[in-house]
């Protein structure tokens, strides 16, 4: 499932390519991905509105439209938001994406096209379009007004890349819970956007046992965890996220951070620090947890 780095990558490119463009029409092919709206209401509300910005909250990509309406897209396991410009127009993708120093790729000339897995398509006034594609249709598209956005925001915890998320803030969040630290990191009501991949990675980098009660962490351990969380998220964003199979950015490119993973997906492989075989278990939260029993005490 796309986590913070993947959805942040999606949001940054959507903003670069779609901000300021106007929606001409909407077609819904698979209404079962819609939440809180009907196909008719979605099409009527989006038509004629300009996309003001694209941004991220937790694991949700948000497109804010004029008139106080917002599209919330949760890609989950197989969803993606893809963009194509009009056939004869200059591409809207800048040569350098916001937050990255990566040069423009020739891959962008081969724009993706809607296919049988397209669920919703927005046609733009300038002839371009973007669409939500989802093979298994486990993701969702929601249309909310300002009050609906506020209600969603209120349910989500602090953003780990927010400047206000410092060591003191993390310490305060952890010391009130006896729950295993890995489960706390993945609780979206506590910290937004972290899932199984980056919880595993941050705990390995910080040298903390995933099963430790979160309130048992000492100040020095919390500081190490804070550094590990923020650095691994930033590094993954720089690499456009992690692709194992389905995740793609809006230009249909894979993320490359999988090559930098040191814990997740490496059960049985030698620890990069001490060469002890990494342990993989499902005992903590029913999901794959990979850790080093020697380094993460």
SULBEL-V397445 format. One record per residue. N is the residue number from 1. RES is the residue in one letter. PHI is phi in whole degrees, 0 to 359 (none if undefined). Layout:
BEGIN
n: <N N>
res: <RES RES>
phi: <PHI PHI>
END
This chain:
BEGIN
n: <1 2 3 4 5 6 7 8 9 10 11 12 13 14 15 16 17 18 19 20 21 22 23 24 25 26 27 28 29 30 31 32 33 34 35 36 37 38 39 40 41 42 43 44 45 46 47 48 49 50 51 52 53 54 55 56 57 58 59 60 61 62 63 64 65 66 67 68 69 70 71 72 73 74 75 76 77 78 79 80 81 82 83 84 85 86 87 88 89 90 91 92 93 94 95 96 97 98 99 100 101 102 103 104 105 106 107 108 109 110 111 112 113 114 115 116 117 118 119 120 121 122 123 124 125 126 127 128 129 130 131 132 133 134 135 136 137 138 139 140 141 142 143 144 145 146 147 148 149 150 151 152 153 154 155 156 157 158 159 160 161 162 163 164 165 166 167 168 169 170 171 172 173 174 175 176 177 178 179 180 181 182 183 184 185 186 187 188 189 190 191 192 193 194 195 196 197 198 199 200 201 202 203 204 205 206 207 208 209 210 211 212 213 214 215 216 217 218 219 220 221 222 223 224 225 226 227 228 229 230 231 232 233 234 235 236 237 238 239 240 241 242 243 244 245 246 247 248 249 250 251 252 253 254 255 256 257 258 259 260 261 262 263 264 265 266 267 268 269 270 271 272 273 274 275 276 277 278 279 280 281 282 283 284 285 286 287 288 289 290 291 292 293 294 295 296 297>
res: <X X X X X X X X X X X X X X X X X X X X X X X X X X X X X X X X X X X X X X X X X X X X X X X X X X X X X X X X X X X X X X X X X X X X X X X X X X X X X X X X X X X X X X X X X X X X X X X X X X X X X X X X X X X X X X X X X X X X X X X X X X X X X X X X X X X X X X X X X X X X X X X X X X X X X X X X X X X X X X X X X X X X X X X X X X X X X X X X X X X X X X X X X X X X X X X X X X X X X X X X X X X X X X X X X X X X X X X X X X X X X X X X X X X X X X X X X X X X X X X X X X X X X X X X X X X X X X X X X X X X X X X X X X X X X X X X X X X X X X X X X X X X X X X X X X X X X X X X X>
phi: <none 304 249 308 298 291 289 297 299 300 296 297 288 300 296 296 262 246 301 92 265 252 280 269 200 226 238 252 262 226 288 288 273 280 229 71 203 256 300 293 293 299 295 294 287 283 301 86 268 265 281 276 198 240 206 234 224 59 256 246 270 235 251 267 252 299 88 81 252 221 265 252 243 248 292 48 282 233 271 204 251 242 231 224 272 303 309 254 260 289 298 277 288 288 291 230 286 302 80 221 254 290 288 303 259 299 302 293 290 266 295 291 229 303 221 293 263 289 256 220 231 253 269 263 298 274 100 278 200 219 208 258 246 207 297 264 54 263 279 221 237 236 248 227 269 299 291 294 295 297 294 296 299 292 275 255 281 289 275 289 259 288 304 285 276 253 298 297 296 297 301 296 288 275 284 262 231 267 293 305 303 297 294 295 300 269 282 294 283 257 231 272 95 270 241 295 299 279 294 302 296 295 293 295 297 276 70 242 296 299 270 300 297 299 287 275 290 278 304 295 290 297 296 295 294 301 297 295 299 293 287 289 294 296 294 291 300 300 267 66 91 246 247 258 212 261 298 222 277 297 262 70 262 277 279 244 287 305 292 257 291 247 229 303 79 245 305 90 280 289 299 291 265 240 72 291 296 290 264 242 219 243 284 282 221 81 244 297 240 243 205 257 288 269 279 256 260>
END
